[in-house]
Amino acid sequence: MSLFKRKSKKEKLEKKYREKLEEAYKMSTINRSKSDELTYEAAQILKEIENEK
């Protein structure tokens, strides 16, 4: 039994997706176009997650 489990590709993508959405939310008050860009990137990551199933 291992103490440290390796993350699957899906888990890594989910983490990246959450980080992009969080960053997009923070940018929404500063730079709306950058926020939209980050939201788009998060949507692309979500598509990858759905393809992993």
Gaussian input, Z-matrix of N, CA and C with variables (Angstrom, degrees):
# hf/3-21g

backbone

0 1
 N
 C     1     B1
 C     2     B2     1     A1
 N     3     B3     2     A2     1     D1
 C     4     B4     3     A3     2     D2
 C     5     B5     4     A4     3     D3
 N     6     B6     5     A5     4     D4
 C     7     B7     6     A6     5     D5
 C     8     B8     7     A7     6     D6
 N     9     B9     8     A8     7     D7
 C    10    B10     9     A9     8     D8
 C    11    B11    10    A10     9     D9
 N    12    B12    11    A11    10    D10
 C    13    B13    12    A12    11    D11
 C    14    B14    13    A13    12    D12
 N    15    B15    14    A14    13    D13
 C    16    B16    15    A15    14    D14
 C    17    B17    16    A16    15    D15
 N    18    B18    17    A17    16    D16
 C    19    B19    18    A18    17    D17
 C    20    B20    19    A19    18    D18
 N    21    B21    20    A20    19    D19
 C    22    B22    21    A21    20    D20
 C    23    B23    22    A22    21    D21
 N    24    B24    23    A23    22    D22
 C    25    B25    24    A24    23    D23
 C    26    B26    25    A25    24    D24
 N    27    B27    26    A26    25    D25
 C    28    B28    27    A27    26    D26
 C    29    B29    28    A28    27    D27
 N    30    B30    29    A29    28    D28
 C    31    B31    30    A30    29    D29
 C    32    B32    31    A31    30    D30
 N    33    B33    32    A32    31    D31
 C    34    B34    33    A33    32    D32
 C    35    B35    34    A34    33    D33
 N    36    B36    35    A35    34    D34
 C    37    B37    36    A36    35    D35
 C    38    B38    37    A37    36    D36
 N    39    B39    38    A38    37    D37
 C    40    B40    39    A39    38    D38
 C    41    B41    40    A40    39    D39
 N    42    B42    41    A41    40    D40
 C    43    B43    42    A42    41    D41
 C    44    B44    43    A43    42    D42
 N    45    B45    44    A44    43    D43
 C    46    B46    45    A45    44    D44
 C    47    B47    46    A46    45    D45
 N    48    B48    47    A47    46    D46
 C    49    B49    48    A48    47    D47
 C    50    B50    49    A49    48    D48
 N    51    B51    50    A50    49    D49
 C    52    B52    51    A51    50    D50
 C    53    B53    52    A52    51    D51
 N    54    B54    53    A53    52    D52
 C    55    B55    54    A54    53    D53
 C    56    B56    55    A55    54    D54
 N    57    B57    56    A56    55    D55
 C    58    B58    57    A57    56    D56
 C    59    B59    58    A58    57    D57
 N    60    B60    59    A59    58    D58
 C    61    B61    60    A60    59    D59
 C    62    B62    61    A61    60    D60
 N    63    B63    62    A62    61    D61
 C    64    B64    63    A63    62    D62
 C    65    B65    64    A64    63    D63
 N    66    B66    65    A65    64    D64
 C    67    B67    66    A66    65    D65
 C    68    B68    67    A67    66    D66
 N    69    B69    68    A68    67    D67
 C    70    B70    69    A69    68    D68
 C    71    B71    70    A70    69    D69
 N    72    B72    71    A71    70    D70
 C    73    B73    72    A72    71    D71
 C    74    B74    73    A73    72    D72
 N    75    B75    74    A74    73    D73
 C    76    B76    75    A75    74    D74
 C    77    B77    76    A76    75    D75
 N    78    B78    77    A77    76    D76
 C    79    B79    78    A78    77    D77
 C    80    B80    79    A79    78    D78
 N    81    B81    80    A80    79    D79
 C    82    B82    81    A81    80    D80
 C    83    B83    82    A82    81    D81
 N    84    B84    83    A83    82    D82
 C    85    B85    84    A84    83    D83
 C    86    B86    85    A85    84    D84
 N    87    B87    86    A86    85    D85
 C    88    B88    87    A87    86    D86
 C    89    B89    88    A88    87    D87
 N    90    B90    89    A89    88    D88
 C    91    B91    90    A90    89    D89
 C    92    B92    91    A91    90    D90
 N    93    B93    92    A92    91    D91
 C    94    B94    93    A93    92    D92
 C    95    B95    94    A94    93    D93
 N    96    B96    95    A95    94    D94
 C    97    B97    96    A96    95    D95
 C    98    B98    97    A97    96    D96
 N    99    B99    98    A98    97    D97
 C   100   B100    99    A99    98    D98
 C   101   B101   100   A100    99    D99
 N   102   B102   101   A101   100   D100
 C   103   B103   102   A102   101   D101
 C   104   B104   103   A103   102   D102
 N   105   B105   104   A104   103   D103
 C   106   B106   105   A105   104   D104
 C   107   B107   106   A106   105   D105
 N   108   B108   107   A107   106   D106
 C   109   B109   108   A108   107   D107
 C   110   B110   109   A109   108   D108
 N   111   B111   110   A110   109   D109
 C   112   B112   111   A111   110   D110
 C   113   B113   112   A112   111   D111
 N   114   B114   113   A113   112   D112
 C   115   B115   114   A114   113   D113
 C   116   B116   115   A115   114   D114
 N   117   B117   116   A116   115   D115
 C   118   B118   117   A117   116   D116
 C   119   B119   118   A118   117   D117
 N   120   B120   119   A119   118   D118
 C   121   B121   120   A120   119   D119
 C   122   B122   121   A121   120   D120
 N   123   B123   122   A122   121   D121
 C   124   B124   123   A123   122   D122
 C   125   B125   124   A124   123   D123
 N   126   B126   125   A125   124   D124
 C   127   B127   126   A126   125   D125
 C   128   B128   127   A127   126   D126
 N   129   B129   128   A128   127   D127
 C   130   B130   129   A129   128   D128
 C   131   B131   130   A130   129   D129
 N   132   B132   131   A131   130   D130
 C   133   B133   132   A132   131   D131
 C   134   B134   133   A133   132   D132
 N   135   B135   134   A134   133   D133
 C   136   B136   135   A135   134   D134
 C   137   B137   136   A136   135   D135
 N   138   B138   137   A137   136   D136
 C   139   B139   138   A138   137   D137
 C   140   B140   139   A139   138   D138
 N   141   B141   140   A140   139   D139
 C   142   B142   141   A141   140   D140
 C   143   B143   142   A142   141   D141
 N   144   B144   143   A143   142   D142
 C   145   B145   144   A144   143   D143
 C   146   B146   145   A145   144   D144
 N   147   B147   146   A146   145   D145
 C   148   B148   147   A147   146   D146
 C   149   B149   148   A148   147   D147
 N   150   B150   149   A149   148   D148
 C   151   B151   150   A150   149   D149
 C   152   B152   151   A151   150   D150
 N   153   B153   152   A152   151   D151
 C   154   B154   153   A153   152   D152
 C   155   B155   154   A154   153   D153
 N   156   B156   155   A155   154   D154
 C   157   B157   156   A156   155   D155
 C   158   B158   157   A157   156   D156

   B1=1.4609
   B2=1.5256
   B3=1.2800
   B4=1.4545
   B5=1.5309
   B6=1.3143
   B7=1.4670
   B8=1.5209
   B9=1.3051
   B10=1.4574
   B11=1.5189
   B12=1.3150
   B13=1.4565
   B14=1.5189
   B15=1.3016
   B16=1.4676
   B17=1.5127
   B18=1.3001
   B19=1.4616
   B20=1.5230
   B21=1.3081
   B22=1.4578
   B23=1.5311
   B24=1.3095
   B25=1.4673
   B26=1.5277
   B27=1.3267
   B28=1.4679
   B29=1.5331
   B30=1.3246
   B31=1.4611
   B32=1.5304
   B33=1.3301
   B34=1.4643
   B35=1.5286
   B36=1.3412
   B37=1.4660
   B38=1.5236
   B39=1.3341
   B40=1.4647
   B41=1.5218
   B42=1.3247
   B43=1.4626
   B44=1.5264
   B45=1.3277
   B46=1.4670
   B47=1.5290
   B48=1.3387
   B49=1.4658
   B50=1.5365
   B51=1.3241
   B52=1.4797
   B53=1.5281
   B54=1.3358
   B55=1.4641
   B56=1.5272
   B57=1.3358
   B58=1.4747
   B59=1.5227
   B60=1.3339
   B61=1.4654
   B62=1.5328
   B63=1.3183
   B64=1.4608
   B65=1.5268
   B66=1.3158
   B67=1.4639
   B68=1.5273
   B69=1.3371
   B70=1.4660
   B71=1.5285
   B72=1.3220
   B73=1.4565
   B74=1.5298
   B75=1.3208
   B76=1.4681
   B77=1.5197
   B78=1.3233
   B79=1.4619
   B80=1.5272
   B81=1.3277
   B82=1.4621
   B83=1.5255
   B84=1.3233
   B85=1.4602
   B86=1.5249
   B87=1.3260
   B88=1.4615
   B89=1.5199
   B90=1.3428
   B91=1.4582
   B92=1.5288
   B93=1.3073
   B94=1.4556
   B95=1.5291
   B96=1.3158
   B97=1.4658
   B98=1.5352
   B99=1.3216
   B100=1.4683
   B101=1.5269
   B102=1.3241
   B103=1.4560
   B104=1.5262
   B105=1.3332
   B106=1.4651
   B107=1.5286
   B108=1.3283
   B109=1.4628
   B110=1.5286
   B111=1.3211
   B112=1.4668
   B113=1.5238
   B114=1.3230
   B115=1.4656
   B116=1.5247
   B117=1.3228
   B118=1.4670
   B119=1.5302
   B120=1.3368
   B121=1.4608
   B122=1.5290
   B123=1.3328
   B124=1.4586
   B125=1.5253
   B126=1.3143
   B127=1.4658
   B128=1.5258
   B129=1.3251
   B130=1.4626
   B131=1.5306
   B132=1.3240
   B133=1.4642
   B134=1.5286
   B135=1.3327
   B136=1.4620
   B137=1.5275
   B138=1.3191
   B139=1.4686
   B140=1.5291
   B141=1.3371
   B142=1.4610
   B143=1.5231
   B144=1.3375
   B145=1.4578
   B146=1.5235
   B147=1.3148
   B148=1.4552
   B149=1.5218
   B150=1.3187
   B151=1.4681
   B152=1.5214
   B153=1.3337
   B154=1.4621
   B155=1.5257
   B156=1.3129
   B157=1.4770
   B158=1.4787
   A1=109.22
   A2=115.19
   A3=121.40
   A4=110.66
   A5=115.96
   A6=119.83
   A7=111.45
   A8=115.59
   A9=120.63
   A10=109.50
   A11=115.01
   A12=120.65
   A13=108.83
   A14=116.95
   A15=120.67
   A16=108.74
   A17=115.39
   A18=120.00
   A19=110.11
   A20=114.46
   A21=119.22
   A22=108.70
   A23=115.10
   A24=119.74
   A25=110.15
   A26=115.90
   A27=120.71
   A28=110.78
   A29=117.26
   A30=120.78
   A31=111.32
   A32=116.65
   A33=120.97
   A34=110.48
   A35=116.01
   A36=120.18
   A37=111.04
   A38=116.91
   A39=120.20
   A40=110.91
   A41=116.78
   A42=120.65
   A43=110.22
   A44=116.24
   A45=121.12
   A46=110.31
   A47=116.71
   A48=122.45
   A49=110.78
   A50=116.32
   A51=120.40
   A52=111.19
   A53=116.58
   A54=120.36
   A55=111.42
   A56=117.20
   A57=120.78
   A58=110.63
   A59=117.09
   A60=119.88
   A61=111.03
   A62=116.22
   A63=120.08
   A64=110.46
   A65=116.69
   A66=121.35
   A67=110.66
   A68=116.57
   A69=120.99
   A70=110.36
   A71=116.80
   A72=120.76
   A73=110.94
   A74=116.05
   A75=120.13
   A76=111.12
   A77=117.22
   A78=121.48
   A79=112.37
   A80=117.71
   A81=120.62
   A82=112.70
   A83=117.33
   A84=119.78
   A85=112.16
   A86=116.69
   A87=121.29
   A88=111.72
   A89=115.53
   A90=121.10
   A91=108.16
   A92=116.14
   A93=121.22
   A94=112.96
   A95=118.14
   A96=120.12
   A97=110.69
   A98=117.37
   A99=120.84
   A100=109.92
   A101=116.95
   A102=121.73
   A103=110.87
   A104=116.16
   A105=120.67
   A106=111.00
   A107=115.85
   A108=121.02
   A109=110.59
   A110=116.92
   A111=121.30
   A112=111.10
   A113=116.93
   A114=120.79
   A115=110.00
   A116=116.39
   A117=120.79
   A118=110.40
   A119=116.51
   A120=120.34
   A121=110.70
   A122=117.07
   A123=121.27
   A124=110.09
   A125=117.32
   A126=120.96
   A127=110.53
   A128=117.31
   A129=120.78
   A130=110.43
   A131=116.59
   A132=120.94
   A133=109.54
   A134=116.82
   A135=121.20
   A136=110.37
   A137=117.40
   A138=120.63
   A139=110.74
   A140=116.70
   A141=120.37
   A142=110.77
   A143=116.54
   A144=121.52
   A145=109.99
   A146=116.95
   A147=121.04
   A148=111.43
   A149=117.43
   A150=121.15
   A151=112.13
   A152=117.89
   A153=122.02
   A154=111.66
   A155=118.02
   A156=121.03
   A157=112.91
   D1=132.64
   D2=-176.34
   D3=-101.31
   D4=141.17
   D5=176.65
   D6=-74.97
   D7=-34.75
   D8=-176.72
   D9=-110.67
   D10=111.57
   D11=179.87
   D12=-90.00
   D13=135.16
   D14=177.23
   D15=-72.34
   D16=140.40
   D17=179.18
   D18=-79.32
   D19=140.97
   D20=176.70
   D21=-76.40
   D22=167.60
   D23=178.86
   D24=-60.66
   D25=-38.83
   D26=-179.79
   D27=-63.09
   D28=-43.58
   D29=179.36
   D30=-63.16
   D31=-39.63
   D32=178.33
   D33=-64.31
   D34=-42.09
   D35=179.29
   D36=-65.63
   D37=-39.76
   D38=179.43
   D39=-63.26
   D40=-40.17
   D41=178.14
   D42=-64.31
   D43=-44.98
   D44=179.62
   D45=-62.26
   D46=-39.87
   D47=178.29
   D48=-60.65
   D49=-48.53
   D50=179.35
   D51=-61.06
   D52=-41.14
   D53=-179.93
   D54=-64.61
   D55=-40.77
   D56=178.82
   D57=-63.91
   D58=-43.08
   D59=179.89
   D60=-65.35
   D61=-39.85
   D62=178.96
   D63=-63.98
   D64=-44.18
   D65=178.81
   D66=-64.54
   D67=-40.13
   D68=178.54
   D69=-62.35
   D70=-40.00
   D71=178.98
   D72=-63.34
   D73=-43.55
   D74=179.02
   D75=-64.28
   D76=-39.43
   D77=-178.27
   D78=-73.88
   D79=-18.03
   D80=-174.97
   D81=-61.36
   D82=-25.88
   D83=179.24
   D84=-90.24
   D85=-16.22
   D86=-175.86
   D87=-102.11
   D88=-52.60
   D89=-172.87
   D90=-141.99
   D91=98.62
   D92=-173.86
   D93=-62.76
   D94=-39.37
   D95=-178.94
   D96=-66.60
   D97=-38.23
   D98=176.94
   D99=-66.16
   D100=-38.20
   D101=177.20
   D102=-61.78
   D103=-43.59
   D104=178.46
   D105=-62.84
   D106=-39.36
   D107=178.81
   D108=-63.13
   D109=-44.47
   D110=179.63
   D111=-66.47
   D112=-36.72
   D113=177.60
   D114=-64.68
   D115=-40.06
   D116=177.26
   D117=-62.62
   D118=-44.31
   D119=178.53
   D120=-61.15
   D121=-39.80
   D122=178.14
   D123=-63.63
   D124=-38.88
   D125=178.63
   D126=-64.03
   D127=-37.52
   D128=178.25
   D129=-66.05
   D130=-38.72
   D131=178.14
   D132=-66.02
   D133=-39.18
   D134=178.36
   D135=-61.17
   D136=-39.60
   D137=176.86
   D138=-61.97
   D139=-39.77
   D140=177.58
   D141=-63.27
   D142=-41.32
   D143=178.69
   D144=-60.80
   D145=-44.51
   D146=-179.54
   D147=-65.05
   D148=-31.99
   D149=178.17
   D150=-74.09
   D151=-19.15
   D152=-179.78
   D153=-73.31
   D154=-20.80
   D155=-175.29
   D156=-65.37

